[in-house]
Amino acid sequence: MINDLNEDKRQINSNLKSIRSQIVNATKKSGRLLQDISIIGVTKTIDVDKMEMLYDEGIISFGENKVQELMDKYDRFQDRIKWHLIGHLQTNKVKYIVGKVELIHSVDSIDVLGEIDKRARKLGIIQNVLIQVNVSGEETKYGFSPDEVAHVIKVAKDYKSIKVKGLMTMAPNYENVENTRPVFRGLKDLYDNISKGNHENVKMEVLSMGMTHDYEVAIEEGSNMIRLGTAIFGKKNVDIRE
Ligand SMILES: *Cc1c(COP(=O)(O)O)cnc(C)c1O
């Protein structure tokens, strides 16, 4: 057992080293630095021992895609770490996470946005959110179409207990990763356009795009927040829960 744990620790450490060097290469191409890119450690299905190892490596932002799993793990880590909800959020589950998570990446309906605002107001806080955009139009993906985002930004002015901090997308899992480039570029253009305007309750600071398969391209195209699971922890075990 002890040996297994040491092996996990060694693996996570060495994975992070190579991720950081890949990030450095990608940022050079877009004139930025390693520290301009936030790494969200995606910890869905990952046990708390490994999460502690990641924390020890200095990654303090964890992303979960299910509310229940986030809640279970929250009890252990509390606010030692910054929690990110990155998966689809049902309106009836909003109440469990508002005020607990640093950032909700996955706002994909006006209803959910309104519910987050309502719950945040009750708590007397401002909840930071991103608008999820389905740039590629894949039917299996959540998110607003790029055309709908202007409307969401407009609606946000009535929601004083939220702050829209940016945009998030997931690119299709193309075999040739170069095919993701137009997707990321499309979101960056949208982000820049919104940034030019002056919108209430909106402050564009976060462009959340890039996962294990495509984070280098995403960074080259302007991402400043990447969400990495497999790259950090390796391929999932066979007893994957889902
Ligand atoms: C699982 C997940 C990730 C991380 O995926 P990897 O390919 O394991 O890096 C990133 N973003 C979202 C929304 C996810 O659900």
The ligand as a MOL file (V3000), in Angstrom:
LIG
                    3D

  0  0  0     0  0            999 V3000
M  V30 BEGIN CTAB
M  V30 COUNTS 15 15 0 0 0
M  V30 BEGIN ATOM
M  V30 1 C -13.6760 15.6860 -17.2100 0
M  V30 2 C -13.6460 17.0940 -17.6000 0
M  V30 3 C -12.4230 17.7410 -17.8560 0
M  V30 4 C -11.0770 17.0610 -17.7840 0
M  V30 5 O -10.9510 16.0940 -18.7820 0
M  V30 6 P -9.5380 15.3690 -19.0570 0
M  V30 7 O -9.6190 14.9760 -20.4770 0
M  V30 8 O -9.4810 14.1880 -18.1350 0
M  V30 9 O -8.4700 16.3500 -18.7840 0
M  V30 10 C -12.4670 19.0950 -18.1950 0
M  V30 11 N -13.6330 19.7610 -18.2860 0
M  V30 12 C -14.8210 19.1740 -18.0530 0
M  V30 13 C -16.0610 19.9780 -18.1860 0
M  V30 14 C -14.8650 17.8220 -17.7060 0
M  V30 15 O -16.0520 17.2460 -17.4650 0
M  V30 END ATOM
M  V30 BEGIN BOND
M  V30 1 1 1 2
M  V30 2 1 2 3
M  V30 3 2 2 14
M  V30 4 1 3 4
M  V30 5 2 3 10
M  V30 6 1 4 5
M  V30 7 1 5 6
M  V30 8 2 6 7
M  V30 9 1 6 8
M  V30 10 1 6 9
M  V30 11 1 10 11
M  V30 12 2 11 12
M  V30 13 1 12 13
M  V30 14 1 12 14
M  V30 15 1 14 15
M  V30 END BOND
M  V30 END CTAB
M  END
